[in-house]
Amino acid sequence: MTQWRPRSIREGIRSYDGPYEGIPDHLQASLEAWLRNQFGWSGPSLNTDYMLRLASSIQISVAYSFDGRSISAQIFAHLNNSQELYLDALDAALHLAYGSGADPLREILHIGGSVWTVSEDGTSLVRRIDATATQAFSVSTSHADTATDELKEAWHNAYSRNPNASDAWDHAAKAVEAALIPLVVPTQAKPHLGHVLGQLRGQPARWRLVLPGANEKHSAEPLVAMLDLIWPNPDRHASDSRRVPSLKEAEAVVQLAVTIVQWARNGVLERVLG
């Protein structure tokens, strides 16, 4: 979906200062209306249990009341004082409703130029990513296998409301392992990505890429270089240089893993027979 912008911004009459991290003023009313709808304001009665579970999920204190309107008012009093808390509430609302209302919220965030959008399964907020990268992720996770499960976990840890760079890196590496181990070291005992690298680097004549490269040799060296960027996770490597990776690093590793998994599935890496 192409990002729509007002005519005056398209024609350069006024500047565009998005995308927006928090809850900008122009999104406040639409997001409040969406959340009120989740609470049941548009139905016959308010969903008191849902509101209380949401309050507990984002750890805000509300006084119980038989009057759902009182609980709703208390929640919004908290949310209107913190943009981060408001985003947490939207995230929790999707999770607690098992994705109900996901499409309208996704449209509100998109039209309003938010950096946030709704995950593919509709159950959480995720950071909006370049459409090409998102499409590559969708293609790479279209198979029901371990590599897909690990990629999804890596993506969630990289782009969710509560990212974890080290876990994102770990699951990205595991996705690559799941894709390459059966191809490169299928008989290896307790295999890991280091074994894959050792085989590709130690037996270069046995492997070729479909891509010819600048020297037309179809060398697997470009893949080896990519794997060197992924393995090992600096947070899991027992050395004096051990450190927690930055989120930007982890995001790059996850996107690299998406490419490598897709290469493995599409036969870009081939074993040389004979």
C-alpha positions in Angstrom: 0.0 0.0 0.0 1.5 3.3 -1.1 1.7 6.0 1.6 -0.9 8.6 0.9 -0.1 12.2 1.7 -2.2 15.4 1.6 -2.1 17.4 -1.6 -0.3 20.4 0.0 2.5 18.1 1.1 2.7 16.3 -2.3 3.0 19.7 -4.0 5.6 21.0 -1.5 3.4 23.7 0.0 4.0 22.4 3.5 6.6 19.9 4.7 6.1 16.4 5.9 7.7 15.7 9.3 6.7 12.0 9.6 6.8 9.1 10.0 5.7 9.6 13.6 7.0 7.6 16.6 4.4 8.2 19.3 0.8 9.4 19.2 0.7 12.6 17.2 -2.2 15.0 17.7 -3.7 14.1 14.3 -4.0 10.4 15.3 -5.3 10.9 18.8 -9.0 11.0 18.0 -9.0 8.1 15.5 -7.0 5.9 17.9 -9.2 6.7 20.8 -12.3 5.9 18.7 -10.7 2.5 17.7 -9.9 1.6 21.3 -13.3 2.7 22.6 -14.8 0.4 19.9 -12.6 -2.5 21.3 -14.0 -1.7 24.7 -17.5 -2.1 23.4 -18.7 1.5 23.2 -20.3 0.8 19.8 -22.2 -2.3 21.1 -24.9 -3.0 23.5 -22.6 -3.0 26.6 -19.0 -2.3 27.6 -16.7 -5.3 28.0 -15.6 -4.7 31.6 -13.5 -7.9 31.7 -11.6 -7.0 28.6 -10.8 -3.5 29.9 -9.6 -4.9 33.3 -7.3 -7.4 31.5 -5.9 -4.6 29.4 -5.2 -2.5 32.4 -3.4 -5.4 34.1 -1.5 -6.2 30.9 0.0 -2.7 30.7 0.3 -2.4 34.5 -1.9 0.6 35.2 -4.0 0.8 38.4 -7.8 1.2 38.0 -10.5 1.0 40.6 -13.1 -1.7 40.0 -16.6 -0.5 39.2 -19.8 -2.1 38.0 -19.9 0.9 35.7 -17.8 0.1 32.6 -17.7 3.8 31.7 -15.7 4.5 34.9 -13.1 1.9 34.1 -12.8 3.2 30.5 -12.4 6.8 31.8 -9.6 5.7 34.2 -7.7 3.8 31.5 -7.8 6.8 29.1 -6.7 9.1 32.0 -3.5 7.1 32.2 -3.1 6.8 28.4 -3.5 10.4 27.7 -0.5 11.1 30.0 1.9 8.8 28.2 2.3 8.1 24.4 4.4 5.0 25.1 1.7 3.7 27.4 -0.9 4.4 24.7 1.0 2.4 22.2 1.3 -0.4 24.8 -2.5 -0.3 25.2 -3.0 -0.6 21.5 -0.6 -3.5 21.4 -2.3 -5.3 24.3 -5.8 -4.6 22.9 -4.8 -6.5 19.7 -3.4 -9.4 21.7 -6.3 -9.7 24.1 -8.8 -9.6 21.2 -6.8 -12.3 19.2 -6.5 -9.8 16.3 -10.1 -8.6 16.2 -10.1 -5.0 14.9 -6.6 -5.4 13.3 -7.5 -4.1 9.9 -9.1 -0.8 10.9 -6.2 -0.1 13.2 -3.7 -0.9 10.5 -5.4 1.6 8.2 -5.5 4.3 10.8 -1.8 4.0 11.5 -0.9 3.8 7.8 -3.0 6.9 6.8 -1.7 8.8 9.8 2.0 8.1 8.9 2.9 6.2 12.0 6.1 4.2 12.3 3.9 1.5 13.8 1.6 -1.0 12.0 -0.2 -4.2 12.9 1.6 -7.5 12.5 0.5 -9.9 9.8 -1.3 -12.2 12.3 -3.1 -9.1 13.7 -2.1 -9.7 17.3 0.5 -7.0 18.0 2.0 -3.7 16.9 5.3 -3.9 14.9 7.5 -1.3 13.5 6.7 -0.4 9.9 9.3 -1.8 7.6 10.2 -1.0 4.0 7.6 -2.8 1.8 10.2 -4.7 -0.1 11.7 -6.1 3.1 8.3 -7.0 4.4 7.4 -8.8 1.2 10.7 -10.8 1.3 9.8 -11.9 4.9 6.3 -13.0 3.8 7.8 -15.1 1.0 10.4 -16.6 3.2 7.9 -17.6 5.9 5.3 -19.1 3.5 6.6 -22.6 4.2 5.6 -24.5 7.3 8.9 -25.6 8.7 11.5 -24.8 11.4 13.2 -22.1 9.4 9.9 -20.3 9.1 9.2 -20.6 12.9 12.7 -19.2 13.7 12.4 -16.4 11.2 9.0 -15.3 12.7 10.5 -15.3 16.2 13.5 -13.3 15.0 11.3 -10.8 13.2 9.1 -10.4 16.3 12.1 -9.8 18.5 13.5 -7.3 16.1 10.4 -5.2 15.3 7.9 -5.7 18.1 6.9 -3.1 20.8 9.4 -4.9 23.1 12.4 -5.8 20.9 15.3 -8.0 22.1 18.3 -7.6 19.8 20.2 -10.6 21.1 17.2 -12.9 20.8 16.5 -11.6 17.3 20.0 -12.4 16.3 19.9 -15.9 17.9 16.7 -16.9 16.1 17.9 -15.4 12.8 21.0 -17.7 13.1 18.8 -20.7 14.0 16.6 -20.0 10.9 19.7 -20.1 8.7 20.9 -23.2 10.4 17.5 -24.9 9.8 17.7 -24.0 6.1 21.4 -24.8 5.4 22.3 -27.7 7.7 20.2 -30.3 5.7 21.8 -29.1 2.5 25.5 -28.6 3.6 26.1 -30.9 6.6 23.2 -33.3 6.8 25.1 -36.0 8.7 26.9 -33.8 11.1 26.4 -34.7 14.8 25.0 -31.8 16.8 25.4 -29.4 13.8 25.4 -25.6 14.1 26.2 -22.7 11.7 29.9 -23.1 12.4 29.9 -26.5 10.8 28.2 -25.1 7.7 30.8 -22.3 7.4 33.6 -24.8 7.9 32.3 -27.0 5.1 31.8 -24.2 2.6 35.1 -22.6 3.4 37.1 -25.8 3.7 35.7 -27.5 0.6 35.0 -24.6 -1.8 35.2 -26.8 -4.9 32.2 -28.8 -3.8 29.9 -25.8 -3.8 28.7 -23.2 -6.3 26.2 -20.4 -6.4 23.8 -20.0 -9.2 25.0 -16.4 -9.3 28.2 -16.3 -11.4 29.8 -13.3 -9.7 32.2 -10.8 -11.2 34.7 -13.5 -12.0 32.2 -15.9 -13.5 33.4 -18.6 -11.1 30.1 -19.2 -9.3 32.0 -19.2 -6.0 30.2 -19.7 -2.7 32.4 -17.0 -1.1 29.7 -14.3 -1.1 27.5 -16.7 0.9 30.4 -17.4 3.3 30.8 -13.7 3.8 27.1 -13.3 4.6 27.3 -16.2 7.1 30.4 -14.6 8.7 28.2 -11.6 9.5 25.6 -13.7 11.3 27.7 -16.3 13.2 28.4 -16.1 16.1 26.1 -13.7 18.0 28.5 -11.4 19.8 26.3 -11.8 22.9 26.7 -15.6 22.9 30.4 -15.7 21.9 32.6 -16.5 24.9 35.4 -14.0 24.5 36.7 -10.7 25.8 34.8 -9.0 23.0 31.4 -10.3 24.1 28.7 -7.6 24.0 25.0 -7.1 23.5 24.3 -6.2 19.8 22.5 -3.1 18.9 18.9 -3.3 17.6 20.0 -1.9 14.3 22.6 -4.7 14.0 20.0 -7.3 14.9 17.6 -5.9 12.3 20.3 -6.2 9.6 21.0 -9.8 10.6 17.3 -10.7 10.5 16.9 -9.3 7.0 20.1 -11.1 5.9 18.7 -14.3 7.3 15.5 -13.8 5.3 17.6 -13.7 2.1 19.7 -16.7 3.0 16.7 -18.9 3.9 15.1 -17.9 0.6 18.3 -18.7 -1.3 18.5 -22.1 0.3 14.9 -22.9 -0.6 15.3 -21.7 -4.2 18.5 -23.7 -4.8 20.8 -20.7 -5.2 23.5 -22.8 -3.4 24.3 -26.1 -5.2 26.5 -29.1 -4.4 29.0 -29.9 -7.2 28.7 -33.6 -8.1 31.7 -35.7 -8.8 
